[in-house]
């Protein structure tokens, strides 16, 4: 089977996080590994690291997002947008992905799955976090 690119893997991660969010909102029991396997059948460390990282740090990620979202909170956004933001912040702050790549990949996902306003909001949010948190 062919290897997926990191961009394709991020799309899968977004889908996994989206599904977990839906299950949580509807109080449906779930197993993270089963969801990962359903969406991304080939075992992949990057996918696991990102999914578990986001799920484990979700409160912290949401706190950071809310701090930088102007007159808005992450829970008011759609599930897809929430997943993209959480992934973007996590990848920017906790993974060894180059900063510009982490931001760009999140924006590319937002171009595909969010409207222009949200895409711009995600871009501005990650840019602010990059400037203030990563570069003090």
N, CA, C and O atoms as CSV, one atom per row, in Angstrom:
chain,resi,resn,atom,element,x,y,z
A,1,UNK,N,N,0.841,-1.192,0.000
A,1,UNK,CA,C,0.000,0.000,0.000
A,1,UNK,C,C,0.887,1.256,0.000
A,1,UNK,O,O,1.952,1.271,0.616
A,2,UNK,N,N,0.443,2.283,-0.682
A,2,UNK,CA,C,1.280,3.468,-0.801
A,2,UNK,C,C,1.330,4.268,0.501
A,2,UNK,O,O,0.385,4.259,1.291
A,3,UNK,N,N,2.439,4.950,0.704
A,3,UNK,CA,C,2.586,5.809,1.862
A,3,UNK,C,C,1.781,7.086,1.657
A,3,UNK,O,O,1.776,7.657,0.566
A,4,UNK,N,N,1.106,7.527,2.703
A,4,UNK,CA,C,0.389,8.793,2.618
A,4,UNK,C,C,1.360,9.930,2.937
A,4,UNK,O,O,2.291,9.760,3.724
A,5,UNK,N,N,1.133,11.083,2.322
A,5,UNK,CA,C,1.949,12.248,2.645
A,5,UNK,C,C,1.515,12.778,4.009
A,5,UNK,O,O,0.453,12.419,4.517
A,6,UNK,N,N,2.338,13.623,4.584
A,6,UNK,CA,C,1.979,14.241,5.870
A,6,UNK,C,C,0.680,15.035,5.727
A,6,UNK,O,O,-0.140,15.058,6.645
A,7,UNK,N,N,0.498,15.679,4.590
A,7,UNK,CA,C,-0.739,16.455,4.373
A,7,UNK,C,C,-1.962,15.531,4.395
A,7,UNK,O,O,-2.988,15.861,4.990
A,8,UNK,N,N,-1.841,14.378,3.743
A,8,UNK,CA,C,-2.955,13.413,3.737
A,8,UNK,C,C,-3.181,12.859,5.141
A,8,UNK,O,O,-4.319,12.649,5.559
A,9,UNK,N,N,-2.094,12.627,5.860
A,9,UNK,CA,C,-2.219,12.136,7.235
A,9,UNK,C,C,-2.923,13.172,8.117
A,9,UNK,O,O,-3.730,12.818,8.976
A,10,UNK,N,N,-2.610,14.453,7.898
A,10,UNK,CA,C,-3.267,15.504,8.687
A,10,UNK,C,C,-4.770,15.527,8.426
A,10,UNK,O,O,-5.562,15.762,9.339
A,11,UNK,N,N,-5.151,15.283,7.187
A,11,UNK,CA,C,-6.576,15.209,6.856
A,11,UNK,C,C,-7.225,14.071,7.651
A,11,UNK,O,O,-8.328,14.222,8.176
A,12,UNK,N,N,-6.533,12.936,7.734
A,12,UNK,CA,C,-7.033,11.807,8.517
A,12,UNK,C,C,-7.106,12.156,10.003
A,12,UNK,O,O,-8.072,11.805,10.680
A,13,UNK,N,N,-6.089,12.844,10.503
A,13,UNK,CA,C,-6.072,13.243,11.915
A,13,UNK,C,C,-7.258,14.157,12.198
A,13,UNK,O,O,-7.936,14.005,13.215
A,14,UNK,N,N,-7.506,15.106,11.298
A,14,UNK,CA,C,-8.653,16.007,11.463
A,14,UNK,C,C,-9.951,15.201,11.531
A,14,UNK,O,O,-10.819,15.481,12.358
A,15,UNK,N,N,-10.080,14.207,10.664
A,15,UNK,CA,C,-11.281,13.366,10.644
A,15,UNK,C,C,-11.422,12.598,11.956
A,15,UNK,O,O,-12.517,12.501,12.509
A,16,UNK,N,N,-10.323,12.060,12.447
A,16,UNK,CA,C,-10.334,11.312,13.712
A,16,UNK,C,C,-10.754,12.226,14.863
A,16,UNK,O,O,-11.610,11.863,15.671
A,17,UNK,N,N,-10.151,13.404,14.933
A,17,UNK,CA,C,-10.484,14.343,16.011
A,17,UNK,C,C,-11.931,14.799,15.906
A,17,UNK,O,O,-12.610,14.968,16.919
A,18,UNK,N,N,-12.396,14.996,14.695
A,18,UNK,CA,C,-13.789,15.370,14.452
A,18,UNK,C,C,-14.713,14.283,15.009
A,18,UNK,O,O,-15.667,14.584,15.727
A,19,UNK,N,N,-14.427,13.027,14.679
A,19,UNK,CA,C,-15.271,11.921,15.138
A,19,UNK,C,C,-15.261,11.814,16.658
A,19,UNK,O,O,-16.308,11.611,17.273
A,20,UNK,N,N,-14.093,11.948,17.264
A,20,UNK,CA,C,-13.997,11.879,18.728
A,20,UNK,C,C,-14.827,12.995,19.349
A,20,UNK,O,O,-15.523,12.777,20.340
A,21,UNK,N,N,-14.753,14.182,18.772
A,21,UNK,CA,C,-15.523,15.323,19.272
A,21,UNK,C,C,-17.028,15.036,19.219
A,21,UNK,O,O,-17.752,15.327,20.171
A,22,UNK,N,N,-17.489,14.469,18.111
A,22,UNK,CA,C,-18.909,14.127,17.956
A,22,UNK,C,C,-19.321,13.091,19.002
A,22,UNK,O,O,-20.370,13.221,19.634
A,23,UNK,N,N,-18.494,12.068,19.179
A,23,UNK,CA,C,-18.799,11.040,20.181
A,23,UNK,C,C,-18.891,11.667,21.576
A,23,UNK,O,O,-19.807,11.367,22.341
A,24,UNK,N,N,-17.929,12.541,21.896
A,24,UNK,CA,C,-17.935,13.168,23.215
A,24,UNK,C,C,-19.188,14.015,23.419
A,24,UNK,O,O,-19.835,13.946,24.464
A,25,UNK,N,N,-19.520,14.815,22.405
A,25,UNK,CA,C,-20.704,15.685,22.507
A,25,UNK,C,C,-21.996,14.886,22.690
A,25,UNK,O,O,-22.930,15.343,23.348
A,26,UNK,N,N,-22.037,13.703,22.108
A,26,UNK,CA,C,-23.237,12.865,22.181
A,26,UNK,C,C,-23.138,11.769,23.242
A,26,UNK,O,O,-23.968,10.862,23.300
A,27,UNK,N,N,-22.096,11.873,24.086
A,27,UNK,CA,C,-21.900,10.919,25.185
A,27,UNK,C,C,-21.894,9.469,24.705
A,27,UNK,O,O,-22.492,8.590,25.325
A,28,UNK,N,N,-21.197,9.241,23.577
A,28,UNK,CA,C,-21.077,7.896,23.021
A,28,UNK,C,C,-19.691,7.371,23.396
A,28,UNK,O,O,-18.690,8.062,23.205
A,29,UNK,N,N,-19.633,6.159,23.924
A,29,UNK,CA,C,-18.334,5.586,24.266
A,29,UNK,C,C,-17.542,5.329,22.988
A,29,UNK,O,O,-18.104,5.001,21.944
A,30,UNK,N,N,-16.239,5.484,23.095
A,30,UNK,CA,C,-15.397,5.249,21.926
A,30,UNK,C,C,-14.024,4.772,22.375
A,30,UNK,O,O,-13.628,4.952,23.527
A,31,UNK,N,N,-13.314,4.163,21.447
A,31,UNK,CA,C,-11.946,3.738,21.675
A,31,UNK,C,C,-11.080,4.472,20.650
A,31,UNK,O,O,-11.254,4.309,19.442
A,32,UNK,N,N,-10.160,5.270,21.142
A,32,UNK,CA,C,-9.340,6.102,20.255
A,32,UNK,C,C,-8.611,5.250,19.215
A,32,UNK,O,O,-8.573,5.609,18.038
A,33,UNK,N,N,-8.033,4.123,19.642
A,33,UNK,CA,C,-7.283,3.280,18.702
A,33,UNK,C,C,-8.174,2.722,17.597
A,33,UNK,O,O,-7.746,2.602,16.449
A,34,UNK,N,N,-9.422,2.379,17.946
A,34,UNK,CA,C,-10.356,1.874,16.925
A,34,UNK,C,C,-10.676,2.959,15.896
A,34,UNK,O,O,-10.723,2.690,14.695
A,35,UNK,N,N,-10.894,4.179,16.373
A,35,UNK,CA,C,-11.193,5.282,15.452
A,35,UNK,C,C,-9.987,5.541,14.551
A,35,UNK,O,O,-10.134,5.740,13.345
A,36,UNK,N,N,-8.799,5.538,15.146
A,36,UNK,CA,C,-7.582,5.746,14.349
A,36,UNK,C,C,-7.482,4.669,13.262
A,36,UNK,O,O,-7.220,4.983,12.101
A,37,UNK,N,N,-7.691,3.401,13.637
A,37,UNK,CA,C,-7.585,2.294,12.670
A,37,UNK,C,C,-8.630,2.393,11.561
A,37,UNK,O,O,-8.344,2.086,10.404
A,38,UNK,N,N,-9.852,2.827,11.919
A,38,UNK,CA,C,-10.914,2.978,10.916
A,38,UNK,C,C,-10.543,4.019,9.870
A,38,UNK,O,O,-10.755,3.815,8.675
A,39,UNK,N,N,-9.988,5.137,10.327
A,39,UNK,CA,C,-9.690,6.247,9.418
A,39,UNK,C,C,-8.329,6.073,8.752
A,39,UNK,O,O,-8.156,6.421,7.584
A,40,UNK,N,N,-7.373,5.538,9.490
A,40,UNK,CA,C,-6.002,5.437,9.006
A,40,UNK,C,C,-5.511,4.000,9.229
A,40,UNK,O,O,-4.800,3.735,10.199
A,41,UNK,N,N,-5.888,3.068,8.335
A,41,UNK,CA,C,-5.629,1.641,8.555
A,41,UNK,C,C,-4.153,1.272,8.746
A,41,UNK,O,O,-3.840,0.315,9.455
A,42,UNK,N,N,-3.261,2.018,8.125
A,42,UNK,CA,C,-1.842,1.712,8.264
A,42,UNK,C,C,-1.324,2.380,9.536
A,42,UNK,O,O,-1.504,3.581,9.737
A,43,UNK,N,N,-0.683,1.591,10.387
A,43,UNK,CA,C,-0.133,2.095,11.638
A,43,UNK,C,C,0.831,3.244,11.345
A,43,UNK,O,O,1.737,3.096,10.525
A,44,UNK,N,N,0.644,4.385,12.008
A,44,UNK,CA,C,1.482,5.539,11.732
A,44,UNK,C,C,1.726,6.324,13.022
A,44,UNK,O,O,0.788,6.775,13.679
A,45,UNK,N,N,2.998,6.476,13.367
A,45,UNK,CA,C,3.366,7.165,14.615
A,45,UNK,C,C,2.936,8.627,14.613
A,45,UNK,O,O,2.463,9.134,15.631
A,46,UNK,N,N,3.094,9.306,13.488
A,46,UNK,CA,C,2.715,10.721,13.389
A,46,UNK,C,C,1.234,10.894,13.729
A,46,UNK,O,O,0.867,11.790,14.489
A,47,UNK,N,N,0.398,10.041,13.169
A,47,UNK,CA,C,-1.045,10.115,13.419
A,47,UNK,C,C,-1.324,9.883,14.906
A,47,UNK,O,O,-2.056,10.647,15.536
A,48,UNK,N,N,-0.733,8.822,15.456
A,48,UNK,CA,C,-0.959,8.525,16.882
A,48,UNK,C,C,-0.468,9.661,17.770
A,48,UNK,O,O,-1.167,10.078,18.694
A,49,UNK,N,N,0.737,10.162,17.490
A,49,UNK,CA,C,1.290,11.250,18.308
A,49,UNK,C,C,0.383,12.463,18.294
A,49,UNK,O,O,0.118,13.063,19.336
A,50,UNK,N,N,-0.095,12.826,17.110
A,50,UNK,CA,C,-0.951,14.007,16.994
A,50,UNK,C,C,-2.299,13.779,17.676
A,50,UNK,O,O,-2.750,14.626,18.447
A,51,UNK,N,N,-2.944,12.651,17.402
A,51,UNK,CA,C,-4.273,12.395,17.969
A,51,UNK,C,C,-4.197,12.330,19.495
A,51,UNK,O,O,-4.952,13.010,20.190
A,52,UNK,N,N,-3.287,11.511,20.005
A,52,UNK,CA,C,-3.163,11.390,21.463
A,52,UNK,C,C,-2.694,12.696,22.093
A,52,UNK,O,O,-3.125,13.055,23.189
A,53,UNK,N,N,-1.812,13.404,21.395
A,53,UNK,CA,C,-1.334,14.689,21.907
A,53,UNK,C,C,-2.463,15.695,22.040
A,53,UNK,O,O,-2.591,16.369,23.062
A,54,UNK,N,N,-3.287,15.791,20.993
A,54,UNK,CA,C,-4.412,16.737,21.030
A,54,UNK,C,C,-5.410,16.331,22.118
A,54,UNK,O,O,-5.846,17.169,22.906
A,55,UNK,N,N,-5.769,15.041,22.160
A,55,UNK,CA,C,-6.754,14.575,23.140
A,55,UNK,C,C,-6.246,14.789,24.569
A,55,UNK,O,O,-6.994,15.229,25.442
A,56,UNK,N,N,-4.981,14.476,24.797
A,56,UNK,CA,C,-4.391,14.606,26.134
A,56,UNK,C,C,-4.312,16.070,26.578
A,56,UNK,O,O,-4.511,16.378,27.753
A,57,UNK,N,N,-4.022,16.960,25.640
A,57,UNK,CA,C,-3.798,18.374,25.968
A,57,UNK,C,C,-4.960,19.279,25.573
A,57,UNK,O,O,-4.795,20.495,25.477
A,58,UNK,N,N,-6.131,18.694,25.343
A,58,UNK,CA,C,-7.241,19.451,24.768
A,58,UNK,C,C,-7.636,20.684,25.588
A,58,UNK,O,O,-7.943,21.731,25.018
A,59,UNK,N,N,-7.631,20.571,26.905
A,59,UNK,CA,C,-8.012,21.728,27.733
A,59,UNK,C,C,-7.007,22.859,27.589
A,59,UNK,O,O,-7.383,24.027,27.487
A,60,UNK,N,N,-5.730,22.507,27.581
A,60,UNK,CA,C,-4.669,23.495,27.401
A,60,UNK,C,C,-4.754,24.131,26.010
A,60,UNK,O,O,-4.623,25.347,25.870
A,61,UNK,N,N,-4.973,23.306,24.985
A,61,UNK,CA,C,-5.080,23.813,23.611
A,61,UNK,C,C,-6.263,24.768,23.477
A,61,UNK,O,O,-6.156,25.811,22.832
A,62,UNK,N,N,-7.388,24.408,24.087
A,62,UNK,CA,C,-8.568,25.272,24.029
A,62,UNK,C,C,-8.336,26.578,24.776
A,62,UNK,O,O,-8.799,27.634,24.346
A,63,UNK,N,N,-7.618,26.508,25.897
A,63,UNK,CA,C,-7.308,27.706,26.669
A,63,UNK,C,C,-6.454,28.668,25.831
A,63,UNK,O,O,-6.695,29.875,25.802
A,64,UNK,N,N,-5.457,28.104,25.156
A,64,UNK,CA,C,-4.579,28.905,24.289
A,64,UNK,C,C,-5.410,29.496,23.146
A,64,UNK,O,O,-5.300,30.685,22.846
A,65,UNK,N,N,-6.242,28.665,22.510
A,65,UNK,CA,C,-7.073,29.144,21.396
A,65,UNK,C,C,-7.964,30.291,21.861
A,65,UNK,O,O,-8.045,31.324,21.196
A,66,UNK,N,N,-8.625,30.117,22.985
A,66,UNK,CA,C,-9.551,31.146,23.477
A,66,UNK,C,C,-8.834,32.442,23.826
A,66,UNK,O,O,-9.394,33.527,23.675
A,67,UNK,N,N,-7.598,32.328,24.291
A,67,UNK,CA,C,-6.813,33.517,24.622
A,67,UNK,C,C,-6.555,34.359,23.371
A,67,UNK,O,O,-6.528,35.587,23.439
A,68,UNK,N,N,-6.369,33.699,22.242
A,68,UNK,CA,C,-5.992,34.412,21.016
A,68,UNK,C,C,-7.144,34.622,20.028
A,68,UNK,O,O,-6.979,35.336,19.039
A,69,UNK,N,N,-8.299,34.016,20.277
A,69,UNK,CA,C,-9.451,34.249,19.405
A,69,UNK,C,C,-10.118,35.551,19.840
A,69,UNK,O,O,-10.501,35.695,21.001
A,70,UNK,N,N,-10.256,36.480,18.932
A,70,UNK,CA,C,-10.837,37.779,19.262
A,70,UNK,C,C,-12.363,37.668,19.381
A,70,UNK,O,O,-13.036,37.267,18.431
A,71,UNK,N,N,-12.905,38.027,20.555
A,71,UNK,CA,C,-14.360,38.022,20.796
A,71,UNK,C,C,-15.025,36.718,20.382
A,71,UNK,O,O,-16.131,36.720,19.840
A,72,UNK,N,N,-14.357,35.620,20.634
A,72,UNK,CA,C,-14.841,34.332,20.154
A,72,UNK,C,C,-14.302,33.250,21.076
A,72,UNK,O,O,-13.304,33.469,21.763
A,73,UNK,N,N,-14.940,32.091,21.104
A,73,UNK,CA,C,-14.368,30.956,21.833
A,73,UNK,C,C,-14.414,29.744,20.914
A,73,UNK,O,O,-15.262,29.649,20.027
A,74,UNK,N,N,-13.498,28.833,21.139
A,74,UNK,CA,C,-13.354,27.678,20.250
A,74,UNK,C,C,-14.633,26.842,20.208
A,74,UNK,O,O,-14.964,26.269,19.170
A,75,UNK,N,N,-15.351,26.770,21.327
A,75,UNK,CA,C,-16.545,25.920,21.344
A,75,UNK,C,C,-17.703,26.489,20.521
A,75,UNK,O,O,-18.707,25.808,20.311
A,76,UNK,N,N,-17.569,27.734,20.056
A,76,UNK,CA,C,-18.592,28.311,19.181
A,76,UNK,C,C,-18.342,27.978,17.711
A,76,UNK,O,O,-19.196,28.216,16.857
A,77,UNK,N,N,-17.178,27.433,17.432
A,77,UNK,CA,C,-16.832,27.070,16.049
A,77,UNK,C,C,-17.349,25.671,15.730
A,77,UNK,O,O,-17.678,24.897,16.629
A,78,UNK,N,N,-17.416,25.363,14.452
A,78,UNK,CA,C,-17.840,24.032,14.027
A,78,UNK,C,C,-16.817,22.986,14.434
A,78,UNK,O,O,-15.661,23.308,14.706
A,79,UNK,N,N,-17.249,21.734,14.476
A,79,UNK,CA,C,-16.363,20.639,14.881
A,79,UNK,C,C,-15.110,20.531,14.020
A,79,UNK,O,O,-14.017,20.275,14.526
A,80,UNK,N,N,-15.277,20.726,12.725
A,80,UNK,CA,C,-14.126,20.636,11.824
A,80,UNK,C,C,-13.121,21.738,12.156
A,80,UNK,O,O,-11.918,21.494,12.239
A,81,UNK,N,N,-13.636,22.947,12.342
A,81,UNK,CA,C,-12.766,24.085,12.654
A,81,UNK,C,C,-12.045,23.870,13.982
A,81,UNK,O,O,-10.858,24.172,14.106
A,82,UNK,N,N,-12.764,23.349,14.968
A,82,UNK,CA,C,-12.144,23.048,16.264
A,82,UNK,C,C,-10.998,22.056,16.092
A,82,UNK,O,O,-9.925,22.225,16.669
A,83,UNK,N,N,-11.240,21.021,15.291
A,83,UNK,CA,C,-10.210,19.999,15.072
A,83,UNK,C,C,-8.975,20.598,14.404
A,83,UNK,O,O,-7.847,20.296,14.793
A,84,UNK,N,N,-9.188,21.441,13.406
A,84,UNK,CA,C,-8.065,22.066,12.695
A,84,UNK,C,C,-7.266,22.967,13.643
A,84,UNK,O,O,-6.036,22.939,13.639
A,85,UNK,N,N,-7.965,23.760,14.449
A,85,UNK,CA,C,-7.289,24.665,15.385
A,85,UNK,C,C,-6.483,23.874,16.413
A,85,UNK,O,O,-5.318,24.178,16.670
A,86,UNK,N,N,-7.106,22.872,16.990
A,86,UNK,CA,C,-6.398,22.077,18.008
A,86,UNK,C,C,-5.167,21.400,17.425
A,86,UNK,O,O,-4.103,21.393,18.044
A,87,UNK,N,N,-5.314,20.828,16.226
A,87,UNK,CA,C,-4.171,20.203,15.554
A,87,UNK,C,C,-3.076,21.216,15.274
A,87,UNK,O,O,-1.898,20.957,15.521
A,88,UNK,N,N,-3.473,22.373,14.755
A,88,UNK,CA,C,-2.499,23.411,14.400
A,88,UNK,C,C,-1.714,23.884,15.607
A,88,UNK,O,O,-0.490,23.999,15.558
A,89,UNK,N,N,-2.432,24.160,16.703
A,89,UNK,CA,C,-1.754,24.618,17.923
A,89,UNK,C,C,-0.845,23.514,18.456
A,89,UNK,O,O,0.300,23.769,18.830
A,90,UNK,N,N,-1.358,22.292,18.489
A,90,UNK,CA,C,-0.558,21.183,19.018
A,90,UNK,C,C,0.711,20.985,18.189
A,90,UNK,O,O,1.810,20.848,18.726
A,91,UNK,N,N,0.533,20.975,16.878
A,91,UNK,CA,C,1.697,20.744,16.013
A,91,UNK,C,C,2.707,21.881,16.140
A,91,UNK,O,O,3.917,21.653,16.132
A,92,UNK,N,N,2.202,23.099,16.256
A,92,UNK,CA,C,3.062,24.270,16.389
A,92,UNK,C,C,3.861,24.236,17.698
A,92,UNK,O,O,5.056,24.532,17.705
A,93,UNK,N,N,3.206,23.880,18.790
A,93,UNK,CA,C,3.847,23.968,20.102
A,93,UNK,C,C,4.549,22.692,20.565
A,93,UNK,O,O,5.514,22.763,21.327
A,94,UNK,N,N,4.081,21.534,20.119
A,94,UNK,CA,C,4.583,20.288,20.708
A,94,UNK,C,C,5.288,19.331,19.747
A,94,UNK,O,O,5.960,18.401,20.192
A,95,UNK,N,N,5.148,19.541,18.460
A,95,UNK,CA,C,5.774,18.624,17.505
A,95,UNK,C,C,7.032,19.298,16.925
A,95,UNK,O,O,7.223,20.505,17.073
A,96,UNK,N,N,7.872,18.508,16.270
A,96,UNK,CA,C,9.089,19.103,15.713
A,96,UNK,C,C,8.916,19.560,14.265
A,96,UNK,O,O,9.894,19.794,13.555
A,97,UNK,N,N,7.671,19.682,13.844
A,97,UNK,CA,C,7.374,20.220,12.513
A,97,UNK,C,C,7.850,21.678,12.451
A,97,UNK,O,O,7.649,22.426,13.408
A,98,UNK,N,N,8.471,22.088,11.357
A,98,UNK,CA,C,8.830,23.512,11.234
A,98,UNK,C,C,7.574,24.388,11.402
A,98,UNK,O,O,6.507,24.064,10.881
A,99,UNK,N,N,7.718,25.492,12.131
A,99,UNK,CA,C,6.566,26.342,12.470
A,99,UNK,C,C,5.747,26.734,11.250
A,99,UNK,O,O,4.521,26.627,11.254
A,100,UNK,N,N,6.426,27.183,10.214
A,100,UNK,CA,C,5.732,27.663,9.024
A,100,UNK,C,C,4.922,26.534,8.377
A,100,UNK,O,O,3.844,26.775,7.834
A,101,UNK,N,N,5.439,25.312,8.436
A,101,UNK,CA,C,4.741,24.159,7.871
A,101,UNK,C,C,3.487,23.851,8.702
A,101,UNK,O,O,2.417,23.605,8.145
A,102,UNK,N,N,3.622,23.865,10.027
A,102,UNK,CA,C,2.477,23.598,10.910
A,102,UNK,C,C,1.348,24.595,10.634
A,102,UNK,O,O,0.183,24.211,10.529
A,103,UNK,N,N,1.699,25.866,10.518
A,103,UNK,CA,C,0.691,26.905,10.256
A,103,UNK,C,C,0.090,26.707,8.871
A,103,UNK,O,O,-1.130,26.712,8.713
A,104,UNK,N,N,0.939,26.534,7.878
A,104,UNK,CA,C,0.482,26.391,6.500
A,104,UNK,C,C,-0.436,25.185,6.329
A,104,UNK,O,O,-1.452,25.275,5.639
A,105,UNK,N,N,-0.093,24.066,6.947
A,105,UNK,CA,C,-0.909,22.850,6.824
A,105,UNK,C,C,-2.294,23.066,7.432
A,105,UNK,O,O,-3.293,22.619,6.869
A,106,UNK,N,N,-2.360,23.740,8.565
A,106,UNK,CA,C,-3.660,24.023,9.195
A,106,UNK,C,C,-4.493,24.931,8.290
A,106,UNK,O,O,-5.692,24.714,8.118
A,107,UNK,N,N,-3.854,25.942,7.717
A,107,UNK,CA,C,-4.554,26.863,6.819
A,107,UNK,C,C,-5.034,26.131,5.561
A,107,UNK,O,O,-6.135,26.386,5.075
A,108,UNK,N,N,-4.203,25.218,5.034
A,108,UNK,CA,C,-4.605,24.436,3.856
A,108,UNK,C,C,-5.837,23.580,4.161
A,108,UNK,O,O,-6.736,23.475,3.326
A,109,UNK,N,N,-5.888,22.971,5.339
A,109,UNK,CA,C,-7.074,22.201,5.730
A,109,UNK,C,C,-8.284,23.120,5.848
A,109,UNK,O,O,-9.387,22.774,5.423
A,110,UNK,N,N,-8.063,24.293,6.430
A,110,UNK,CA,C,-9.162,25.254,6.578
A,110,UNK,C,C,-9.673,25.721,5.216
A,110,UNK,O,O,-10.868,25.970,5.053
A,111,UNK,N,N,-8.764,25.842,4.229
A,111,UNK,CA,C,-9.198,26.222,2.872
A,111,UNK,C,C,-10.157,25.178,2.315
A,111,UNK,O,O,-11.119,25.516,1.625
A,112,UNK,N,N,-9.891,23.904,2.617
A,112,UNK,CA,C,-10.722,22.820,2.103
A,112,UNK,C,C,-12.033,22.663,2.871
A,112,UNK,O,O,-13.066,22.359,2.275
A,113,UNK,N,N,-11.998,22.869,4.197
A,113,UNK,CA,C,-13.133,22.471,5.029
A,113,UNK,C,C,-13.833,23.602,5.780
A,113,UNK,O,O,-14.877,23.374,6.392
A,114,UNK,N,N,-13.288,24.799,5.745
A,114,UNK,CA,C,-13.889,25.912,6.484
A,114,UNK,C,C,-14.212,27.041,5.511
A,114,UNK,O,O,-13.731,27.054,4.378
A,115,UNK,N,N,-15.030,27.989,5.965
A,115,UNK,CA,C,-15.270,29.133,5.084
A,115,UNK,C,C,-14.104,30.127,5.209
A,115,UNK,O,O,-13.231,29.968,6.061
A,116,UNK,N,N,-14.107,31.140,4.355
A,116,UNK,CA,C,-12.986,32.081,4.306
A,116,UNK,C,C,-12.755,32.799,5.627
A,116,UNK,O,O,-11.610,32.991,6.037
A,117,UNK,N,N,-13.834,33.200,6.299
A,117,UNK,CA,C,-13.688,33.913,7.569
A,117,UNK,C,C,-12.963,33.046,8.594
A,117,UNK,O,O,-12.055,33.505,9.287
A,118,UNK,N,N,-13.380,31.791,8.675
A,118,UNK,CA,C,-12.759,30.882,9.641
A,118,UNK,C,C,-11.316,30.585,9.235
A,118,UNK,O,O,-10.427,30.534,10.085
A,119,UNK,N,N,-11.088,30.389,7.942
A,119,UNK,CA,C,-9.720,30.158,7.458
A,119,UNK,C,C,-8.818,31.319,7.871
A,119,UNK,O,O,-7.709,31.104,8.360
A,120,UNK,N,N,-9.290,32.535,7.678
A,120,UNK,CA,C,-8.503,33.716,8.041
A,120,UNK,C,C,-8.303,33.800,9.554
A,120,UNK,O,O,-7.240,34.199,10.030
A,121,UNK,N,N,-9.345,33.418,10.302
A,121,UNK,CA,C,-9.268,33.421,11.761
A,121,UNK,C,C,-8.199,32.415,12.225
A,121,UNK,O,O,-7.396,32.716,13.109
A,122,UNK,N,N,-8.201,31.235,11.625
A,122,UNK,CA,C,-7.226,30.197,11.987
A,122,UNK,C,C,-5.810,30.660,11.654
A,122,UNK,O,O,-4.887,30.455,12.442
A,123,UNK,N,N,-5.639,31.276,10.502
A,123,UNK,CA,C,-4.339,31.793,10.100
A,123,UNK,C,C,-3.848,32.842,11.095
A,123,UNK,O,O,-2.701,32.792,11.540
A,124,UNK,N,N,-4.718,33.791,11.444
A,124,UNK,CA,C,-4.350,34.862,12.377
A,124,UNK,C,C,-4.045,34.293,13.767
A,124,UNK,O,O,-3.090,34.709,14.424
A,125,UNK,N,N,-4.861,33.351,14.197
A,125,UNK,CA,C,-4.686,32.717,15.504
A,125,UNK,C,C,-3.323,32.040,15.611
A,125,UNK,O,O,-2.576,32.282,16.559
A,126,UNK,N,N,-3.003,31.193,14.637
A,126,UNK,CA,C,-1.735,30.459,14.674
A,126,UNK,C,C,-0.545,31.404,14.523
A,126,UNK,O,O,0.507,31.188,15.124
A,127,UNK,N,N,-0.719,32.450,13.719
A,127,UNK,CA,C,0.341,33.437,13.540
A,127,UNK,C,C,0.639,34.150,14.868
A,127,UNK,O,O,1.800,34.353,15.221
A,128,UNK,N,N,-0.412,34.525,15.594
A,128,UNK,CA,C,-0.239,35.188,16.899
A,128,UNK,C,C,0.441,34.261,17.897
A,128,UNK,O,O,1.349,34.672,18.619
A,129,UNK,N,N,-0.002,33.013,17.932
A,129,UNK,CA,C,0.598,32.042,18.857
A,129,UNK,C,C,2.070,31.847,18.507
A,129,UNK,O,O,2.924,31.786,19.392
A,130,UNK,N,N,2.358,31.749,17.217
A,130,UNK,CA,C,3.729,31.605,16.757
A,130,UNK,C,C,4.587,32.786,17.241
A,130,UNK,O,O,5.676,32.592,17.782
A,131,UNK,N,N,4.080,34.004,17.040
A,131,UNK,CA,C,4.854,35.200,17.393
A,131,UNK,C,C,5.010,35.361,18.898
A,131,UNK,O,O,6.094,35.702,19.370
A,132,UNK,N,N,3.945,35.122,19.660
A,132,UNK,CA,C,3.981,35.399,21.098
A,132,UNK,C,C,4.480,34.234,21.937
A,132,UNK,O,O,5.281,34.425,22.852
A,133,UNK,N,N,4.013,33.032,21.632
A,133,UNK,CA,C,4.361,31.895,22.478
A,133,UNK,C,C,5.709,31.310,22.078
A,133,UNK,O,O,6.561,31.053,22.929
A,134,UNK,N,N,5.895,31.103,20.790
A,134,UNK,CA,C,7.123,30.450,20.330
A,134,UNK,C,C,8.327,31.393,20.378
A,134,UNK,O,O,9.452,30.957,20.621
A,135,UNK,N,N,8.088,32.679,20.147
A,135,UNK,CA,C,9.211,33.617,20.064
A,135,UNK,C,C,9.185,34.659,21.166
A,135,UNK,O,O,9.837,35.698,21.068
A,136,UNK,N,N,8.436,34.378,22.204
A,136,UNK,CA,C,8.392,35.190,23.409
A,136,UNK,C,C,8.151,36.640,23.143
A,136,UNK,O,O,8.091,37.438,24.079
